[in-house]
Amino acid sequence: MTSFGSGNSAVREARLQLFEISLPGDKRLARMITETGVLESRDRLHRECDLSEPEEIQSRIESVGASFITPEDQEWPTGLNDLVVTPIGLVIRGSLTCNSSIAIVGTRNPSSYGTRTARSFASGIVDHGFTVISGGALGIDTAAHQGALDNGGRTIAVLAGGIDLDYPASNAKLFKEIADTGALLSEVMPGIAARPERFLTRNRLIAAIASSTIVVEAAYRSGSLRTARDAAELLRPVMAVPGPITSPLSEGCHQLIADRAAEIITSLSDLLELVEPWRSETPTVGSCSSPDSSP
């Protein structure tokens, strides 16, 4: 029988079974778990449909070089417990260590200004002991991950699809580098393709795991604005980088600033001035989070 590590094995097995059949951000299931608990929720659904054996689910996850973590594990990012719909579990490749993190998000089609800015901020952030969080997508996400890696720092990619699918394919080498020094995270089973709605659902995880969020370049209807507003709802600091007033790629950032939903930052010193006071108060990534913040 597979060893499931720390935590209650019965609860872990039930979470594996629920994870396999659930959709990310499933409010109905989250409500059921809150009201009746993990085991009763699993038993109720088992009466309605066939569930795979937990050992078989675990084996599929391990077959792609990944592991499964739950809110009962020390490795669980404690910030996720602030969400209305907490993930049932996460598939992870790599390792999580205990330190504060900053999300850098933005458009998939950045200007050269946006790309340079994202890389520069990421490089400076890891120099000060933070982990960079982003979504692994093209554009600003890629620039943020690469900026952290180029300076020998740690970065975490929160993916919208299965951890084994390397989406987008052009980032396959980047994902390997991220997993070697940081981590890849996913709220779906291996083999599950990324779909448009899953990117928005994924964004809440980025906002919750990170201590704060920076939007570098974002159009007026960019999905990155969802990440920023999710972070604001969780009372995390949100920052936005201004751009040319003629650039559609900066309209979203300017709107966040105009709505006072984000602080304007133009330099690393601006960023550090805003986030350093929060470093000891906001959730950490990894296993040394305080007992008070455990689920």
Order of alpha helices (4+ residues) and beta strands (2+ residues): alpha-alpha-alpha-alpha-beta-beta-beta-alpha-beta-alpha-beta-alpha-beta-alpha-beta-alpha-beta-alpha-beta-alpha
